[in-house]
């Protein structure tokens, strides 16, 4: 039962936390909000006090004999559009351990020869992307297609889902136009605010690698719930 629940959470792209009192039968499985998913025995509920959403790696509390294990699904990145930004973006994401899917409707673009390093290469129309990709909470989606129409199609496909990240490239004028189109299609202002657009942190630079760096930096900041700031601002 315990390990089946863990497997289900991983398939859903959701984190869970397993807290164990060593040399006992006490085990407690919590979801990412701290709600109980599994308890081996009633007194194991007392282990809930050791839970924290900020735990990113296993912790052993020697004096208490407690082991806390965050069970974190593999982070996934879907890049919609195999253009000039996709190449450095794949490189950066690979270094960070993402499982990467590159998607485009142009067969000569979405190949390992053109953009090496992705785990999956899919060529089909953008309006069929959900035939191939399951939206989960550990999925970051980056929309960098070659046109407004494709961008709107891609964003609309993923907007209803709870993702790790949904970002779209474009000028502020283009972004406003697409946001307006989404509202006219029935999406709320709150729905639209979930989209990170124009995409990326303001790091400066307009070259493909510089834009890709700003995108992956924003994904990291969202994942770790950080606001952009200079590290030196905390030094006095």
C-alpha positions as CSV (number, residue, x, y, z in Angstrom):
1,X,0.0,0.0,0.0
2,X,2.7,2.5,1.0
3,X,4.9,2.0,-2.1
4,X,1.9,1.9,-4.4
5,X,0.9,5.4,-3.1
6,X,4.5,6.6,-3.6
7,X,4.4,5.3,-7.2
8,X,1.0,7.0,-7.9
9,X,2.4,10.3,-6.7
10,X,5.5,10.0,-8.9
11,X,3.3,9.3,-11.9
12,X,1.2,12.4,-11.1
13,X,4.4,14.4,-10.9
14,X,3.8,15.2,-7.3
15,X,6.2,15.2,-4.3
16,X,5.7,13.2,-1.2
17,X,7.6,12.8,2.1
18,X,8.3,9.6,3.9
19,X,9.2,10.0,7.6
20,X,10.4,6.9,9.4
21,X,11.4,6.3,13.0
22,X,14.3,3.9,12.7
23,X,14.3,0.5,14.3
24,X,10.5,0.6,14.6
25,X,7.4,0.1,12.4
26,X,6.5,3.8,12.5
27,X,6.2,5.2,9.0
28,X,4.3,8.3,7.8
29,X,3.8,9.3,4.2
30,X,2.7,12.9,3.6
31,X,1.8,14.9,0.4
32,X,3.6,18.1,-0.5
33,X,1.1,20.1,1.6
34,X,1.7,17.9,4.7
35,X,-1.5,16.0,4.5
36,X,-1.4,12.3,5.5
37,X,-1.4,9.7,2.7
38,X,-0.4,6.7,4.8
39,X,0.3,5.9,8.4
40,X,1.6,2.5,9.6
41,X,0.2,2.9,13.1
42,X,-1.5,5.6,15.1
43,X,1.5,6.8,17.1
44,X,3.4,7.4,13.8
45,X,1.2,10.5,13.3
46,X,3.5,12.2,15.8
47,X,6.1,12.1,13.1
48,X,4.2,14.8,11.3
49,X,6.0,17.5,13.4
50,X,9.2,16.8,11.5
51,X,7.6,17.7,8.1
52,X,8.7,20.8,6.2
53,X,8.0,21.7,2.5
54,X,11.5,23.1,2.3
55,X,13.2,19.7,2.6
56,X,14.9,18.9,-0.7
57,X,17.2,16.1,0.3
58,X,17.2,13.2,2.8
59,X,17.7,14.3,6.5
60,X,18.8,12.0,9.3
61,X,18.0,13.3,12.8
62,X,20.4,11.2,14.8
63,X,19.3,12.0,18.3
64,X,15.6,11.4,17.5
65,X,16.3,8.4,15.3
66,X,14.2,10.0,12.5
67,X,14.8,9.7,8.8
68,X,13.0,12.1,6.5
69,X,13.0,11.3,2.8
70,X,11.6,13.7,0.2
71,X,10.4,11.7,-2.8
72,X,10.7,14.1,-5.7
73,X,9.7,13.1,-9.3
74,X,12.1,13.7,-12.1
75,X,11.7,17.3,-13.4
76,X,10.5,17.4,-17.0
77,X,10.9,20.1,-19.6
78,X,8.8,20.4,-22.8
79,X,10.1,22.8,-25.4
80,X,7.5,23.8,-28.0
81,X,9.5,25.1,-30.9
82,X,12.8,23.8,-32.2
83,X,14.3,27.2,-33.2
84,X,17.5,29.0,-32.3
85,X,16.6,29.3,-28.6
86,X,15.9,25.6,-28.1
87,X,19.5,24.5,-28.7
88,X,21.1,26.4,-25.7
89,X,18.0,25.8,-23.6
90,X,18.4,22.0,-24.1
91,X,22.0,22.3,-23.1
92,X,21.2,24.2,-19.9
93,X,18.3,22.0,-18.9
94,X,20.4,18.8,-19.5
95,X,23.0,20.1,-17.0
96,X,20.2,20.6,-14.5
97,X,18.9,17.1,-14.8
98,X,15.7,17.7,-16.7
99,X,14.1,15.0,-18.9
100,X,13.7,17.0,-22.1
101,X,11.1,16.7,-24.8
102,X,11.5,18.8,-28.0
103,X,8.4,19.3,-30.0
104,X,7.9,21.0,-33.4
105,X,5.9,20.5,-36.6
106,X,8.9,20.7,-38.9
107,X,10.6,17.4,-39.4
108,X,14.0,18.8,-40.3
109,X,14.2,21.0,-37.2
110,X,13.1,18.5,-34.4
111,X,16.0,16.1,-34.7
112,X,19.0,15.2,-32.6
113,X,21.3,16.3,-35.5
114,X,19.8,19.8,-35.4
115,X,19.5,20.1,-31.6
116,X,21.4,17.4,-29.7
117,X,20.7,16.5,-26.1
118,X,17.0,16.1,-25.8
119,X,15.5,12.8,-24.5
120,X,12.5,12.8,-26.8
121,X,11.9,14.3,-30.3
122,X,8.3,14.7,-31.5
123,X,7.2,16.0,-34.8
124,X,3.5,16.7,-35.3
125,X,1.1,19.7,-35.4
126,X,1.0,21.8,-32.2
127,X,-2.7,21.2,-31.7
128,X,-2.0,17.5,-31.2
129,X,0.7,18.0,-28.5
130,X,-1.6,16.5,-25.7
131,X,-1.6,13.2,-27.7
132,X,2.0,12.8,-26.8
133,X,2.6,14.7,-23.5
134,X,0.8,14.2,-20.2
135,X,0.5,17.5,-18.2
136,X,1.8,16.9,-14.7
137,X,2.9,19.1,-11.8
138,X,6.6,18.3,-12.5
139,X,6.4,19.5,-16.1
140,X,7.8,22.9,-17.2
141,X,6.5,24.0,-20.6
142,X,8.4,26.6,-22.7
143,X,6.5,28.0,-25.7
144,X,9.0,29.3,-28.2
145,X,7.4,28.6,-31.6
146,X,7.8,30.6,-34.7
147,X,4.5,32.4,-34.8
148,X,1.7,33.9,-32.7
149,X,-0.9,31.4,-33.9
150,X,1.2,28.5,-32.7
151,X,2.0,30.2,-29.4
152,X,-1.7,30.7,-28.7
153,X,-2.4,27.1,-29.6
154,X,0.3,25.8,-27.3
155,X,-0.5,28.0,-24.3
156,X,-4.2,27.2,-24.6
157,X,-3.5,23.5,-24.6
158,X,-1.7,23.6,-21.2
159,X,-3.3,26.5,-19.5
160,X,-6.1,24.4,-17.8
161,X,-3.5,22.2,-16.1
162,X,-1.5,22.6,-12.9
163,X,2.1,22.7,-14.2
164,X,5.5,23.4,-12.6
165,X,5.8,26.3,-15.1
166,X,4.3,27.7,-18.3
167,X,6.2,30.4,-20.1
168,X,5.8,32.0,-23.5
169,X,8.3,34.1,-25.5
170,X,7.3,37.3,-27.2
171,X,7.2,41.1,-27.1
172,X,4.9,42.8,-24.6
173,X,2.7,43.8,-27.5
174,X,2.4,40.2,-28.6
175,X,1.9,38.9,-25.1
176,X,-1.0,41.4,-24.5
177,X,-2.6,40.3,-27.8
178,X,-2.5,36.6,-26.8
179,X,-3.7,37.3,-23.3
180,X,-6.6,39.3,-24.8
181,X,-7.4,36.3,-27.1
182,X,-7.4,33.9,-24.2
183,X,-9.8,36.0,-22.2
184,X,-12.1,36.3,-25.2
185,X,-12.0,32.5,-25.3
186,X,-13.3,32.3,-21.8
187,X,-10.2,32.1,-19.6
188,X,-10.2,34.3,-16.5
189,X,-7.6,36.9,-15.7
190,X,-6.4,34.6,-12.9
191,X,-5.8,31.8,-15.5
192,X,-3.8,34.1,-17.7
193,X,-1.7,35.3,-14.8
194,X,-0.3,31.8,-14.5
195,X,1.6,32.3,-17.8
196,X,5.2,33.7,-17.5
197,X,5.3,36.1,-20.4
198,X,7.3,37.7,-21.7
199,X,9.3,34.7,-20.7
200,X,12.5,34.7,-18.6
201,X,14.2,36.8,-16.0
202,X,15.6,40.2,-16.9
203,X,19.3,39.3,-17.0
204,X,20.1,41.4,-20.0
205,X,21.1,40.2,-23.5
206,X,19.2,39.2,-26.6
207,X,21.4,36.4,-28.1
208,X,19.8,32.9,-28.2
209,X,22.0,31.6,-25.4
210,X,21.3,34.7,-23.3
211,X,17.6,34.3,-23.7
212,X,17.8,30.6,-23.0
213,X,19.8,31.4,-19.8
214,X,17.1,33.8,-18.7
215,X,14.4,31.2,-19.3
216,X,16.1,28.4,-17.4
217,X,16.9,30.8,-14.6
218,X,13.2,31.7,-14.3
219,X,12.2,28.1,-14.2
220,X,14.7,27.5,-11.4
221,X,13.4,30.5,-9.5
222,X,9.8,29.3,-9.7
223,X,10.8,25.8,-8.7
224,X,12.6,26.9,-5.6
225,X,10.0,29.7,-4.9
226,X,12.7,32.4,-5.1
227,X,12.3,36.0,-6.1
228,X,15.0,37.5,-8.4
229,X,17.6,39.3,-6.4
230,X,21.3,39.8,-6.2
231,X,23.0,37.4,-3.8
232,X,25.2,40.3,-2.5
233,X,22.1,42.0,-1.2
234,X,22.1,39.7,1.7
235,X,25.7,40.6,2.7
236,X,26.3,43.4,5.1
